[in-house]
Amino acid sequence: MKNYLIKLLISTLLILVISYFLKIEITNYLAAVFMAVALSFLNTFLKPILKILAIPVTIMSLGLFLLVINASIVKIADYFIDGIQMTFLQALFFSVILSVSQYILNKIFTEKKNNK
């Protein structure tokens, strides 16, 4: 639970920072928190289904279609959160930058479980 809250905090801060640089409109900080929760939920439940359904297209595009799936997940979260507005191109760059940043910061700040 502690690691999840740390990851949620990291995601919220990254959403605020990345949206500033990509000129994405966020009306308040609570919208960024809801965006982090929505992305967490959608990445857990919807993204695996989309990846399975898009296997042929992903193979034909040599994996580049996964970027479209990531951007679509961000746009779906954007649709449900009132305080955030972005275009699909912004969502594409946002998803790539967010994924790389989350990977790096989660490796630094979350605990590793010992498998003894």
Accessible surface in RSA format (square Angstrom, percent):
REM  Atomic radii and reference values for relative SASA: ProtOr
REM  Chains: A
REM  Algorithm: Lee & Richards
REM  Probe-radius: 1.40
REM  Slices: 20
REM RES _ NUM      All-atoms   Total-Side   Main-Chain    Non-polar    All polar
REM                ABS   REL    ABS   REL    ABS   REL    ABS   REL    ABS   REL
RES MET A   1   174.55  90.4 127.91  84.7  46.64 111.1 109.11  92.8  65.44  86.7
RES LYS A   2   131.38  64.1 123.88  76.0   7.50  17.9  86.42  77.8  44.96  47.9
RES ASN A   3    37.00  25.5  35.64  34.4   1.36   3.3  15.33  36.9  21.67  20.9
RES TYR A   4    95.54  44.6  91.95  52.3   3.59   9.3  79.31  59.6  16.23  20.0
RES LEU A   5    95.57  53.2  90.54  64.8   5.04  12.7  90.92  63.9   4.65  12.5
RES ILE A   6    44.22  25.2  43.02  32.1   1.20   2.9  44.15  31.8   0.07   0.2
RES LYS A   7    88.23  43.0  87.81  53.9   0.41   1.0  31.52  28.4  56.71  60.4
RES LEU A   8    31.22  17.4  28.88  20.7   2.34   5.9  30.87  21.7   0.35   0.9
RES LEU A   9   108.39  60.4 104.53  74.8   3.87   9.7 107.74  75.7   0.65   1.8
RES ILE A  10    14.56   8.3  13.25   9.9   1.31   3.2  14.46  10.4   0.10   0.3
RES SER A  11    12.79  10.8  12.79  17.1   0.00   0.0   3.36   7.2   9.43  13.2
RES THR A  12    12.24   8.7  12.24  12.4   0.00   0.0  10.26  13.8   1.98   3.0
RES LEU A  13    95.75  53.3  95.51  68.3   0.24   0.6  95.61  67.1   0.14   0.4
RES LEU A  14    19.74  11.0  19.66  14.1   0.07   0.2  19.74  13.9   0.00   0.0
RES ILE A  15     0.88   0.5   0.88   0.7   0.00   0.0   0.88   0.6   0.00   0.0
RES LEU A  16    42.14  23.5  36.13  25.8   6.01  15.1  36.38  25.6   5.76  15.5
RES VAL A  17    78.51  51.7  74.90  67.8   3.60   8.7  78.51  68.2   0.00   0.0
RES ILE A  18     8.67   4.9   7.28   5.4   1.39   3.3   8.67   6.2   0.00   0.0
RES SER A  19     5.35   4.5   5.06   6.7   0.29   0.7   0.34   0.7   5.01   7.0
RES TYR A  20   157.40  73.5 147.07  83.7  10.33  26.9 107.46  80.8  49.94  61.6
RES PHE A  21   143.33  71.7 123.19  76.3  20.14  52.4 124.43  75.4  18.90  54.1
RES LEU A  22    41.06  22.9  32.17  23.0   8.89  22.3  35.12  24.7   5.94  16.0
RES LYS A  23   168.96  82.4 144.42  88.6  24.55  58.4 111.80 100.6  57.16  60.9
RES ILE A  24    12.01   6.8   0.53   0.4  11.48  27.7   1.03   0.7  10.98  29.8
RES GLU A  25   102.85  59.0  93.30  70.6   9.55  22.7  41.82  80.9  61.03  49.8
RES ILE A  26    38.00  21.6   9.86   7.3  28.14  67.8   9.86   7.1  28.14  76.4
RES THR A  27    91.49  65.1  55.17  55.9  36.32  86.6  56.72  76.2  34.78  52.6
RES ASN A  28    81.67  56.3  71.61  69.2  10.06  24.2  35.66  85.8  46.01  44.5
RES TYR A  29   165.73  77.4 164.45  93.6   1.28   3.3 116.21  87.3  49.53  61.1
RES LEU A  30   101.81  56.7  97.99  70.1   3.82   9.6  99.30  69.7   2.52   6.8
RES ALA A  31     5.45   5.0   3.06   4.7   2.39   5.4   5.05   7.1   0.40   1.1
RES ALA A  32     0.00   0.0   0.00   0.0   0.00   0.0   0.00   0.0   0.00   0.0
RES VAL A  33    54.99  36.2  54.99  49.8   0.00   0.0  54.99  47.8   0.00   0.0
RES PHE A  34   103.46  51.8 101.76  63.0   1.70   4.4 101.99  61.8   1.48   4.2
RES MET A  35     0.23   0.1   0.23   0.2   0.00   0.0   0.23   0.2   0.00   0.0
RES ALA A  36     2.77   2.5   0.00   0.0   2.77   6.3   0.35   0.5   2.42   6.4
RES VAL A  37    62.58  41.2  62.09  56.2   0.49   1.2  62.09  53.9   0.49   1.3
RES ALA A  38    19.76  18.2  13.50  20.8   6.26  14.2  19.56  27.5   0.20   0.5
RES LEU A  39    10.56   5.9  10.56   7.6   0.00   0.0  10.56   7.4   0.00   0.0
RES SER A  40    33.65  28.4  23.79  31.8   9.86  22.7  19.46  41.4  14.19  19.9
RES PHE A  41   119.47  59.8 115.13  71.3   4.34  11.3 119.47  72.4   0.00   0.0
RES LEU A  42    19.43  10.8  19.34  13.8   0.09   0.2  19.43  13.6   0.00   0.0
RES ASN A  43    65.36  45.1  54.28  52.5  11.08  26.7  18.42  44.3  46.94  45.4
RES THR A  44    82.50  58.7  63.78  64.7  18.72  44.6  49.86  67.0  32.64  49.3
RES PHE A  45   120.22  60.1 113.05  70.0   7.17  18.7 115.67  70.1   4.55  13.0
RES LEU A  46    51.49  28.7  50.33  36.0   1.16   2.9  51.49  36.2   0.00   0.0
RES LYS A  47    45.29  22.1  45.29  27.8   0.00   0.0  12.80  11.5  32.48  34.6
RES PRO A  48    58.43  42.6  55.47  50.6   2.96  10.8  58.17  48.0   0.26   1.6
RES ILE A  49    95.99  54.6  94.82  70.6   1.16   2.8  95.88  69.0   0.11   0.3
RES LEU A  50    50.11  27.9  49.05  35.1   1.06   2.7  49.13  34.5   0.97   2.6
RES LYS A  51    86.73  42.3  83.38  51.2   3.36   8.0  32.59  29.3  54.14  57.7
RES ILE A  52   118.63  67.5 111.50  83.1   7.13  17.2 111.76  80.5   6.86  18.6
RES LEU A  53   131.23  73.1 105.95  75.8  25.29  63.6 108.95  76.5  22.28  60.0
RES ALA A  54    11.81  10.9   8.97  13.8   2.85   6.5  11.81  16.6   0.00   0.0
RES ILE A  55    85.80  48.8  85.31  63.6   0.49   1.2  85.80  61.8   0.00   0.0
RES PRO A  56    82.76  60.3  76.86  70.1   5.90  21.4  82.49  68.1   0.27   1.7
RES VAL A  57    69.18  45.5  69.00  62.5   0.18   0.4  69.00  60.0   0.18   0.5
RES THR A  58    20.75  14.8  20.47  20.8   0.28   0.7  20.25  27.2   0.50   0.8
RES ILE A  59   117.62  66.9 108.29  80.7   9.33  22.5 113.75  81.9   3.88  10.5
RES MET A  60   161.11  83.4 127.58  84.4  33.52  79.8 107.44  91.3  53.67  71.1
RES SER A  61    37.13  31.4  24.38  32.5  12.75  29.4  34.82  74.2   2.30   3.2
RES LEU A  62   163.99  91.3 132.71  94.9  31.29  78.7 140.80  98.9  23.19  62.4
RES GLY A  63    26.87  33.1   0.00   N/A  26.87  33.1  17.58  48.2   9.29  20.8
RES LEU A  64   117.44  65.4 114.16  81.7   3.28   8.2 114.53  80.4   2.91   7.8
RES PHE A  65    59.41  29.7  56.66  35.1   2.75   7.2  59.22  35.9   0.19   0.6
RES LEU A  66    61.67  34.3  61.47  44.0   0.20   0.5  61.47  43.2   0.20   0.5
RES LEU A  67    67.62  37.7  67.62  48.4   0.00   0.0  67.62  47.5   0.00   0.0
RES VAL A  68    56.20  37.0  56.20  50.9   0.00   0.0  56.20  48.8   0.00   0.0
RES ILE A  69     7.10   4.0   6.15   4.6   0.95   2.3   7.10   5.1   0.00   0.0
RES ASN A  70    28.39  19.6  27.32  26.4   1.07   2.6   4.99  12.0  23.40  22.6
RES ALA A  71     0.00   0.0   0.00   0.0   0.00   0.0   0.00   0.0   0.00   0.0
RES SER A  72    33.80  28.6  31.85  42.5   1.96   4.5  18.76  39.9  15.05  21.1
RES ILE A  73     2.36   1.3   2.36   1.8   0.00   0.0   2.36   1.7   0.00   0.0
RES VAL A  74     5.13   3.4   5.13   4.6   0.00   0.0   5.13   4.5   0.00   0.0
RES LYS A  75    61.25  29.9  58.32  35.8   2.93   7.0  37.92  34.1  23.33  24.8
RES ILE A  76    54.82  31.2  52.48  39.1   2.34   5.6  54.82  39.5   0.00   0.0
RES ALA A  77     0.04   0.0   0.00   0.0   0.04   0.1   0.04   0.1   0.00   0.0
RES ASP A  78    11.24   7.9   7.75   7.7   3.49   8.2   0.21   0.5  11.03  11.0
RES TYR A  79   173.14  80.8 148.76  84.6  24.38  63.4 108.15  81.3  64.98  80.1
RES PHE A  80   135.34  67.7 109.22  67.6  26.12  68.0 112.09  68.0  23.25  66.5
RES ILE A  81    21.08  12.0  18.06  13.5   3.02   7.3  19.81  14.3   1.27   3.4
RES ASP A  82   134.18  94.0 112.70 112.2  21.48  50.8  39.14  92.1  95.04  94.8
RES GLY A  83    10.76  13.3   0.00   N/A  10.76  13.3   7.44  20.4   3.32   7.4
RES ILE A  84     0.92   0.5   0.92   0.7   0.00   0.0   0.92   0.7   0.00   0.0
RES GLN A  85   102.95  57.6  98.69  72.1   4.25  10.1  33.67  71.7  69.28  52.5
RES MET A  86    15.50   8.0   1.65   1.1  13.85  33.0   6.69   5.7   8.81  11.7
RES THR A  87    81.98  58.3  76.39  77.4   5.60  13.3  77.56 104.2   4.43   6.7
RES PHE A  88    91.45  45.8  85.69  53.1   5.76  15.0  85.69  52.0   5.76  16.5
RES LEU A  89   111.43  62.1 107.32  76.8   4.10  10.3 108.12  75.9   3.30   8.9
RES GLN A  90    42.67  23.9  41.82  30.6   0.85   2.0  16.85  35.9  25.82  19.6
RES ALA A  91     0.00   0.0   0.00   0.0   0.00   0.0   0.00   0.0   0.00   0.0
RES LEU A  92    43.24  24.1  43.24  30.9   0.00   0.0  43.24  30.4   0.00   0.0
RES PHE A  93   105.10  52.6 104.98  65.0   0.12   0.3 105.10  63.7   0.00   0.0
RES PHE A  94     1.13   0.6   1.13   0.7   0.00   0.0   1.13   0.7   0.00   0.0
RES SER A  95     3.86   3.3   2.65   3.5   1.21   2.8   3.65   7.8   0.21   0.3
RES VAL A  96    56.85  37.4  53.43  48.4   3.42   8.2  56.82  49.4   0.03   0.1
RES ILE A  97    72.32  41.2  69.13  51.5   3.19   7.7  72.20  52.0   0.12   0.3
RES LEU A  98    10.00   5.6  10.00   7.2   0.00   0.0  10.00   7.0   0.00   0.0
RES SER A  99    54.23  45.8  45.83  61.2   8.40  19.4  31.77  67.7  22.45  31.5
RES VAL A 100    85.58  56.3  82.12  74.3   3.46   8.3  85.58  74.4   0.00   0.0
RES SER A 101    25.10  21.2  21.22  28.3   3.88   8.9   8.14  17.3  16.96  23.8
RES GLN A 102    43.82  24.5  43.82  32.0   0.00   0.0   6.29  13.4  37.53  28.5
RES TYR A 103   141.34  66.0 134.33  76.4   7.02  18.3 103.34  77.7  38.00  46.8
RES ILE A 104    89.90  51.2  87.14  64.9   2.76   6.7  89.53  64.5   0.37   1.0
RES LEU A 105    52.03  29.0  52.03  37.2   0.00   0.0  52.03  36.5   0.00   0.0
RES ASN A 106    29.99  20.7  29.35  28.4   0.64   1.5  11.08  26.7  18.91  18.3
RES LYS A 107   118.69  57.9 105.37  64.7  13.32  31.7  53.10  47.8  65.59  69.9
RES ILE A 108   112.66  64.1  82.61  61.5  30.05  72.4  88.49  63.7  24.17  65.6
RES PHE A 109   118.70  59.4 100.08  62.0  18.63  48.5 104.32  63.2  14.38  41.2
RES THR A 110    23.66  16.8  14.24  14.4   9.42  22.4   2.08   2.8  21.58  32.6
RES GLU A 111   105.57  60.6  89.22  67.5  16.35  38.9  41.61  80.5  63.96  52.2
RES LYS A 112   163.14  79.6 137.52  84.4  25.62  61.0  85.55  77.0  77.59  82.6
RES LYS A 113   175.65  85.7 150.25  92.2  25.40  60.5  98.45  88.6  77.20  82.2
RES ASN A 114   121.28  83.6  90.60  87.6  30.68  73.9  16.63  40.0 104.65 101.1
RES ASN A 115   150.91 104.1 109.05 105.4  41.86 100.8  38.14  91.8 112.77 109.0
RES LYS A 116   225.97 110.2 149.02  91.4  76.95 183.2 128.87 116.0  97.10 103.4
END  Absolute sums over single chains surface
CHAIN  1 A     7935.0       6993.6        941.4       5848.3       2086.7
END  Absolute sums over all chains
TOTAL          7935.0       6993.6        941.4       5848.3       2086.7
